[in-house]
Structure formats: structure tokens, C-alpha cells
Amino acid sequence: MSAIFRSALRRQMAVRLTAAGIPGAELDARLLLAHALREDAGALLSDAPVAEEERLRAEALLARRLAGEPVARILGEREFWSLPFLLSPETLVPRPDTETVVEAALAHIGDRQAQLSVLDLGTGSGAILAALLVELPKATGVGVDRSEGAAITARDNLARLGLGARVLVFSGHWAAALAGPFDLVVSNPPYIPSGDIGGLDVEVRRHDPLAALDGGTEGLDAYAAIAADLPRLLKTGGIAVLELGIGQEAAVTGLLRHAGLTVPHPARRDLGGIPRALACVRP
């Protein structure tokens, strides 16, 4: 078999991804080939022959992508808030929309040098908590996840980012084991109605953990549990920011107000214009 060069193999991979209707084919091809070559994606700027074992690795990765596995799952890592996060089967892939939660939380904090306490419920990979601790250098944090595997992944990510000494991560059912109070509580809870799970994109339906997606019949089960706990978890004047699913702002606002919390502003919108991060305050 004649040698194939990196540029040619990358083009072939992109063509196959495009033919399969996968968006972002050029970027996916570059990332997958770089991973197969065990090099940084920038190394592909240097054209060189691809060894047979490298070609076979690239083919195997391409097959996974063509079958619907997200690139982040294949690479085992995803960037969030310009920080790298390792993934595991028990964690969601952090998404750009969720950065809206970080933005909303920071917008409500007056002094970023204050010694704040932060709680992340359903921490997953630890992405939200890590982003906040980076932006709040004197804050300490607690992360909780129902999945022990997710808690281990979050703990590892926070340690890799040099944040391990400022955080405690453990497995538990929401805030059942916590007394508080905290200055800031954040959460990206499961909010997909159970009946809608089957209609999700294959990348989500087959590869994200069900427990991190399924929010019960109306998608509100986790919000109800969190809202009930927030009055004891938050300090007076403390803030909570919850990620929302599409069309859930009114219902979640009602749950928070029923719990005695103040919702001072409409939800912060993500880049797509969808109300995504709802803040509330303990009066």
C-alpha cells in the first residue's frame, strides 16, 4: 500500500463525515487525526506520511464518530471556560450553554476577592465549580454528585487544575448530607422530561449518562428537590443559579418563590437567546 500523507487522510476523513451529515466535519477530522497521531492538532500543519498503525487508529476513531459518538467522548476530554476537563461515562460533556451559569453567578458577586463558599449540586466533571474557583481566587467549594464515578472524575479534574486544596467533592443525594450555609449555590440538574429522552440526538441519548439527563415526568424533579433545600443552604443574601431547560423558566421560578426565595431578574440567556441561567436570592 502506498503511503498516505496527513493532509490527504484528513481530507478523506472530513469527506466521510460530511457525507454522513455530521456538522463540523473539518474540525472533527483534524481533532481525530491528531489524536490518532498522538500529537497536538497544530502538528497537522506539518504534512508527513502516516504510518500504517496510525492510519488504523484514525480509522477506528472515525468509525466511532460515524456511529454517533461525540468527539469529546472519543478524545476523553472537553474544554469549558478555557479549562480542560477529563470525561468519564458518568459525566455529561460540558457544553458552552452551561457557561451561562458561570456568567450569571459572577454577575451577582460584587467582590471577587471575597472569601466565599460555593456549592455545586450535581457537579459532574466539576466544570462549573472549577470555573468559579478560578474566577474567585479566595473562594472554597463543595461539589456533590449522586454518582461516585462522577465525583471521582470531578475530584481528579479539580486537582489537575491546582484547585484540590480549596475544594471537597463527594457522592450524595443532592444536599441531604449538607448543612450549609453557602454564599453561592450552582447547579446544572437533570431537566429533560422522561418522555423526551428517546427523541434526543444520538450523541446525547447513547453517550451521556441517563441519570444526568432524566428530570422526571415534567423535567422538574431535581428543581423541586433543590428549591426545597435552598433556604437552609444559602446564607441570608446568598445566591443560587440554576441551569434551565428550554421553556422551564416560569415553572422553576414558581418553585423557587414557593420556597420563599426571591427571583430578582429574568433568566440570563445563552448565546442562542434561550433563557438558560436563573438566579435567586435568599432574602
N, C-alpha and C positions, 0 to 999 in steps of 0.2 A: 504494500500500500504506500502510495506517495505521501510525503509529508504535507501536513496542512498547517497553515500559519494562523496565529492568534486572530488576526483581523478577519480572515475568511471564516474561521469557526464561529466567531462572534456573530457575523452576519447570518450564517446558516441558522444559528440558534434563534436569532431575532426573527427571521423569516418564519420559522416553525411556530414560534409563539404568536406572531401576528396572525398566521393562518388559523390558529386555534381561537382567535378572538380575545386574547389576553391583552389588556391595556398595559402600556408602559413596557412593551416588548424589548425595546433597545436597552433600557436601563436594566431590566431583569436579566437579559443576556449577558451584559457586562458584569453584573454582580455574580451571577452563577459561574461564569467562566473564571473570574478572578478567584472565586472560592475553590474551584476545581484545580486551579494552578497553585493554590495556597499562597497567593500573593495579594497585595493591595490592588484595588480596582485601578489605581493610577498606573500600575505596571503594564496595563494593557496598551498604553500609549507606545510601548516598545514592541514592535512586531517581531515575532520569533517563531520558529517551528514548535508545534505542540507534540510532546511525546505521546505514544500510544496510551500509556496508563493515564495520562492527563486527559486525553480525549475521552476515554471510557468513563472517567469520573465526571466529566462535563456532561456526557450523555445521560448518565444516571441521575444527575441533578436536574437536567432538563426534563426527563421523564416525570420526575416528581412534580415539577412546576406545571407541566401539561396536564397532570392528573388533578390539579386544583390546589396543591399545597402552596401556601403563601411563601414568598421568598424569605421573609423574616424567619419562618419556621425552618426552612432549609438551611439558612445560614446560622440559625440558633441565636440570633442577636437582632435588636432593633434600637434605633436611636429615638430618644424622646427628650425634648428640651435641650438638644445638642449634647446629650449624655448617652453613653452606650449601656444597654441592658441585655443581659443574658435571658433567654426564654427557657421555659420548661413546659411539658404537656399540661401542667396545672395552672399556667398563667395565660391571660389574654395577651395578644400582641398589642403593645401600647400604640394608640392612634393619635394623629395630630389633633383631632377634635377634643381629646381629653386635656390637651394643653390649655384649653379654655378654663378648666377648673383651676389650674395654677394661676393663670392670669387674674381670674376673679378673686381668688384668695389674696393675692398680693395687692390688688387694688383696694382691699379693705384694711390693709395693715399700714398704719401710719409710720412706725419706726421699724425699719428692717434690721436694726441693730439691737432690738429689744430681746430679752431672754424669754422667748415664747415657748409654749408647749404645744405640740402638734400631734393629732391623732389621725391616722389613715385607716378607715374601716374597709376591709376587702382590698388589702394593699396589692395583691397580685405580684407583679415583678418588682414592686417598690418604686415605680416610676414617679408617681405624684409626690410621694413623701421625699424622695431624693431631690427632686427639682426644688421643692420648697426649702429643704435644708441647705441646699446650695445658695439659694437666694436670701436665706435668713441665717447668717453665719453663727449667731448665738442661740439659735433655737435647738431644742431637743425634740425627738419624735418617738412615737409608738406606732407600730404597724400591726394590724391584726388580719388574719385570713382564715377562713374555715378550713382551707386545705393546708395540711402540713407541708406538702411539696411546694406550694406557692410560698409559704412562709420561709422555707429554706432558700428558695431562689431569691426572694427579696433580701434576705439577710446577706447572701453572697454578693448581690449587686451593690448593696449599700456599703459593704466592706471594701469592695473593689474600687468604689468611688471615694474612699477615705472618710466615710461617714459613720463607720461602725461604732465608734466611741460615743456617738451622740444619739443613738437610736436603740430601741428594743423592739424586736419582731417576734411574734408568737402566733400559734394557731388557736383559734377560739371562735365561738359563735357570736359574731358582731361584738358588742361591747359588754357581754354578760359578765366577764371577769374583771371589768374596769370600774373604778370609782370616779376617776377624774379629780378635779375639773381641768379642762384644757382651754387654752386660748383660741385654738383653731381646730376644727374637725373637718376632714375632707373625705369624700367617698365617690367612687365610680361603681355603684352597686349593679347587680344583675337587674335589667329592666325590660327585657324582651318578653312580651306575653307568651305564655307556654304554647298557645296555638299557632304562634307565628314562627316558631323555631324552624319548622320544616321548610319554610319558604325563604330562609336566609341564603345568602351566597354560599357556595360550596366551601370557599376559603374559611368562612366563619363556622358553618354548620358542622363540618367534618373535623376541623382542626382547632377551634377554640373550645375550652372546657365548658361543658353544659352548665355546670354549677355557677359559672361566672356570667352566663347569659340569661338563664331562665328566671324571670321575675314573678312567676305565678300567673294566675288566670288573667289578670289585667296588667301585669308587669309592675305592680306596686307593692308587692310583699316586702321587699327589702326596705323601701322608703318608709313604710308603716313602722317597721321594727326600729329603724334608725331614728325616726321622728320621736317615737315614744321615749327613747333614751337620751336624746339631746338635752333636755332641760337639766338633767343631772350631770351630763358630761361636760357641758360648757360652763365656763366662768360667767359671772354677770358681765354683759357686754361682749362675751365671746361670740365667735363667728363660726358658722358651718357652711360649707359649699358642697353641693351635691351635683353630680353629672346627671343630666336628663336624657331620656329617650325622646324621640320625635312625638310631639303632641301631649307631653306629660306635664307641662308647666303648671296648668291650672290645678290638676289633681294633687301634685306634690305640694304646691303652695297651700292647698287646703289642709293637707296632713300636718304641715309644719305649724300653721296658725292654730289648728285644733290642739296642738301640743303646747300652745302658749308662747310660741316663738314669733318674732317679728320678721316679715319679709319686706325689706325696705325698697327694693328695686326689682324690676323685671329681670328675668334671667339674662345673663350675658350670652351673646350669640357667637357661634363659631364662625369660621371663615366661609361656610356655606350659608350663613344667615339663619341657622337653626338655633332657637333658644336651647343652650347647652349646659350652662352652669348657673344654678340657683343658689343665692346666698341668703342666709337667715341669721338673726341675732337673738341671743337670749337677753331680754330686757332686764 
